[in-house]
Amino acid sequence: MISSNSNDVTPLPTQNMPDSWFKDEQMNAMFAEFRNRSVNPQDWDSKYKFWQELISKWLSFNNKCCFTIIDLKATFKRKGCTPLCLNTVIEELYRNREIVTENEFLQDQKTWGSWLVDTVVKKPVVWSFSKLKNYFVTNVPVNSETRYVHLKTVKGLADTILSLSSDKKPIILTVQQITEKCRIAYNNNNLSEENVKLALIWIGRLKSSQLNNRNNNAWNSRLKISPDSISNLTESEEGLYKIQESEKVILKRIEELEIERNDVLDKVKSYINRGLKDVAKTFLRRKHELDKRIEKHAMTLQNLQTLITSISDAHSNTEVLDAYKKGSEILKNCEKAGLSEINARDTMDDVREIMEEFDEMQKSLTEPIKLDESDDELEKELDELLHSDSPDKSLPPVPSSEIPELENRLSDLRLPEFPSPPETKSFMSQEVKDFL
């Protein structure tokens, strides 16, 4: 059993450590060697996951991309005991492509690229295939002094470096300057240039950038960092950068001389007020010397600014000229494809002819449909019907011989309960007869 000791130093802040770290019984099992996985696969996987996550947290917290088994044993020493299972953990991390040896990481891109593909592409997408392939990786380099690179930590540091140019404009920095900015970003003064260089190599290979790291002199040169890549400076970029840095130096020097000149001028006035003219003359001569130096620096600054403007204009003119060349090539290709004045005229003539035919068709479709019976004849007949005063002769007339018979039938239509009508029947009949 591991004895309890409250003064033990934890690898991480207490709030970042797993709860089981403070339980002696569980940590006894975690520090012991791995048993055969076939005996209890669930416990084996749980134990491996514990160490996998703890090691990853420790490396990320300290921005430590490279480590050895000796480093891990010293870091995770608990109450005088060191983990006995770290060799198995390293083997599994290596098989899962979460770590590589430093030598493999620094190899040429073609060899190292296979590690990158396994880590970034194959493992998330085809996990089962990668797992099967791991059983064929038998030569796992496990040695206490072997240096391993943790790819997840390298990638995190690389993303931080790329974020230094967050305004989408490239910035030019040395490795030392990049390291200082990363230390500020992580608030970690222990971040080393070695880790930064590993992250720069990762960026250079992942982004297919032209980063030359074959010798130490290359690391002393300046690097151009953009949001998505990193590269060495070209000769023209290096020259422009030096001119811009010279401009900054001279501008700062002029500011310092101006401050010194103003101080000397204040002393001249002070000695004059105190009646010390000889001393005032001495400081006045100093002021004149400063004025001459300021004037010389100002002329140099003006020349540098003019040169920077000319270089910028030259780059712009070069880009414009390249655009003109590309545009000319595009137009030539269009001419080869059949774009010419004759073809354009023929096409326009065809368009006009088609439009004329279309207009004629539209006119034909809008013409009224003619009926067999003329509208004029219908109008004439309606007018005759409206202005006709004669009665409608379409009904046949009643013959006069039938009138007496009708009168007799009307006289026979009497109701018994009503009195007889007045004796005016003959009179009325006579009137009807007269009328008819």
ZIZI-V668203 format. One record per backbone hydrogen bond with DSSP energy under -0.5 kcal/mol. NH is the residue of the N-H (numbers start at 1). CO is the residue of the C=O. Records with the same first field share a line. If there is no record, write none. Layout:
# ZIZI-V668203
NH = CO ; CO
This chain:
# ZIZI-V668203
3 = 1
8 = 5
10 = 8
16 = 13
17 = 13 ; 14
21 = 18
22 = 19
23 = 20
24 = 22
27 = 23
28 = 24
29 = 25
30 = 26
31 = 27
32 = 28
39 = 36
40 = 36
44 = 40
45 = 41
46 = 42
47 = 43
48 = 44
49 = 45
50 = 46
51 = 47
52 = 48
53 = 49
54 = 50
55 = 51
56 = 52
57 = 53
58 = 54
59 = 55
60 = 56
61 = 57
62 = 58
63 = 60
64 = 59
65 = 63
67 = 148
69 = 143
70 = 144
72 = 68
73 = 69
74 = 70
75 = 71
76 = 72
77 = 74
78 = 81
81 = 78
84 = 31
89 = 85
90 = 86
91 = 87
92 = 88
93 = 89
94 = 90
95 = 91
96 = 92
97 = 94
98 = 93
99 = 93
100 = 149
102 = 147
105 = 101
106 = 102
107 = 104
112 = 108
113 = 109
114 = 110 ; 111
115 = 111 ; 112
116 = 112
117 = 113
118 = 114
119 = 115
120 = 116
121 = 117
122 = 117
123 = 118
125 = 121
126 = 122
130 = 126
131 = 127
132 = 128
133 = 129
134 = 130
135 = 131 ; 132
136 = 133
137 = 134
138 = 136
140 = 138
141 = 139
142 = 140
143 = 141
146 = 143
148 = 67 ; 146
149 = 100
150 = 65 ; 148
151 = 98 ; 149
152 = 98
154 = 150
155 = 151
156 = 152
157 = 153
158 = 154
159 = 155
160 = 156
161 = 157
162 = 158
163 = 159
164 = 161
165 = 162
166 = 163
168 = 165
171 = 225
173 = 171 ; 223
175 = 219
178 = 174
179 = 175
180 = 176
181 = 177
182 = 178
183 = 179
184 = 180
185 = 181
186 = 182
187 = 183
188 = 183
191 = 188
196 = 192
197 = 193
198 = 194
199 = 195
200 = 196
201 = 197
202 = 198
203 = 199
204 = 200
205 = 201
206 = 202
207 = 203
208 = 205
209 = 204
211 = 209
212 = 210
213 = 211
218 = 215
219 = 215
220 = 216
221 = 217 ; 218
223 = 173
224 = 231
225 = 171 ; 223
226 = 229
229 = 226
231 = 224
232 = 210
233 = 222
238 = 234
239 = 235
240 = 236
241 = 237
242 = 238
243 = 239
244 = 240
245 = 241
246 = 242
247 = 243
248 = 244
249 = 245
250 = 246
251 = 247
252 = 248
253 = 249
254 = 250
255 = 251
256 = 252
257 = 253
258 = 254
259 = 255
260 = 256
261 = 257
262 = 258
263 = 259
264 = 260
265 = 261
266 = 262
267 = 263
268 = 264
269 = 265
270 = 266
271 = 267
272 = 268
273 = 269
274 = 270
275 = 272
276 = 271
277 = 275
280 = 276
281 = 277
282 = 278
283 = 279
284 = 280
285 = 281
286 = 282
287 = 283
288 = 284
289 = 285
290 = 286
291 = 287
292 = 288
293 = 289
294 = 290
295 = 291
296 = 292
297 = 293
298 = 294
299 = 295
300 = 296
301 = 297
302 = 298
303 = 299
304 = 300
305 = 301
306 = 302
307 = 303
308 = 304
309 = 305
310 = 306
311 = 307
312 = 308
313 = 309
314 = 310
315 = 311
316 = 312
317 = 313
318 = 314
319 = 315
320 = 316
321 = 317
322 = 318
323 = 319
324 = 320
325 = 321
326 = 322
327 = 323
328 = 324
329 = 325
330 = 326
331 = 327
332 = 328
333 = 329
334 = 330
335 = 331
336 = 332
337 = 333
338 = 335
339 = 334
340 = 338
344 = 340
345 = 341
346 = 342
347 = 343
348 = 344
349 = 345
350 = 346
351 = 347
352 = 348
353 = 349
354 = 350
355 = 351
356 = 352
357 = 353
358 = 354
359 = 355
360 = 356
361 = 357
362 = 358
363 = 359
364 = 360
365 = 361
366 = 362
367 = 363 ; 364
378 = 374
379 = 375
380 = 376
381 = 377
382 = 378
383 = 379
384 = 380
385 = 381
386 = 382
387 = 383
393 = 391
395 = 392
402 = 399
403 = 400
406 = 402
407 = 403
408 = 404
409 = 405
410 = 406
411 = 407
412 = 408
413 = 410
414 = 412
418 = 415
424 = 422
428 = 424
429 = 425
430 = 426
431 = 427
432 = 428
433 = 429
434 = 430
435 = 431
436 = 432
